[in-house]
Amino acid sequence: MRNDYFVKQMRAQQRWRLEDSVNLLPSENVTSPQVRALLSSDFGHRYTLPIDAEYAGEYLENGYRGTRITTDVEREAEKAACEVFGARHGCVQPLSGHIAAMITIASTTRRGDAVYSIHASDGGYDGYGQDYIPDLLGLRARHLPFDAERYTVDSRAASMEIRRRKPELVILGASFIPFPYDMKPLREACDDAGSTIVYDGSHVLGLIAGGEFQRPLKEGAAILYGSTHKSFFGPQGGLIVTDEKDANEAVRKNLVWRLVDNAHWNRVAALGQTLLEMHKFGSRYAKQVVRNSKRLGKELKERGFPVMFEELGFSESHQLLIDPKGIREKYGMSVNDFSVLLERSNLMVDSVARLGTAEITRMGVKEKDLPELADLFMAASEGRNVSKRVKSFRERFDMDYILP
């Protein structure tokens, strides 16, 4: 293997995904040039113990020297997280949304406790199934009643279940999340049952930060956590915010040498920069994401594509859901095969029946551009290779990913 193999692959990746393609994956986004610079900065070379650690029974402000700036960056990033999410306490150490989930769950439960979440068959996160995080932490996984017609938690039935079963923890949030949850009755049921309610905002964190979708902490969640690279346009990683002092202290207890060691300080600095950007134009971005979802759903539906929930306005988030049965009936293939077909035209969609509008919004696409994108989508779905037209469409938008 040549010693420039990875550099060449990086350049090829840059051309393919940032110049030639249009990304409709709901789990991905792109960062600004400033964020990318921080990710490749000297912060990525350095190592430090987290703030206020203890080593061999001795209190250490920090276990390494040369960390004055790193420590300040972490504290400022946490302040920025609190400002963006309107929270009293923030934690930017989780390396991913999954790790943020593990920290949150470990901080709000004990072995043997029952944890309710949305079932994977209803679009919930697979990691909350019995064989995954609950198994690792010795918990009993249960599932919230779900309203498939409105694609959200059945708040009435779930409230009754919570009062009857009295679980220690209730998790809202999902991998498939086009619509918000009615949290008030769930919060009241949790209060009656002595349960804690937390919110996994991994997919919709950027919308929440921009004041759209819903406001989990204001609506009753003890903790909001999630990934920072989906609708939130930051580096890959996670964060946790809360208004509650006790919750924050429990989270802090589960960081150093339990679920976190090196927090990857280039990521922390990059996340801090993203939070500043979100504070500046997150509201405009989030509103445009939702407008783009609704308009793209409308354009695709008018062209005969099996996008779901027209009667509900298609979406209130960055996600559109595809009917897998409709794909098989219309195109004679699975959703996975359909995604492979579209990739030939450099249109990126996932293989589990979702479309996302976060990245196209980040690159400057507005409602007026979506009829053309829908035409390209439909041409590719019919087996025509429209990669040159996709590249031409892509070239019209700002490569720096800064909203006007």
Secondary structure, DSSP 8 states (H G I E B T S, - for coil): --TTHHHHHHHHHIIIIIII-EE--TT-----HHHHHHHTSGGGG-----TTEEETTEEES-SSSS-HHHHHHHHHHHHHHHHHHT-SEEE---SSHHHHHHHHHHHH--TT-EEEE--GGGT--GGGSTTTHHHHHT-EEEE--EETTTTEE-HHHHHHHHHHH--SEEEE--SS-SS---HHHHHHHHHHHT-EEEEE-TTTHHHHHTT-S--TTTTT-SEEEEESSSSS-S-S-EEEEES-HHHHHHHHHTTBTTTBS---HHHHHHHHHHHHHHHHHHHHHHHHHHHHHHHHHHHHHHTT--BS-GGGTS-SSSEEEB-HHHHHHHHSS-HHHHHHHHHTTTEE--TTSEEE-HHHHHTT--GGGHHHHHHHHHHHHTT---HHHHHHHHHTS-TT----
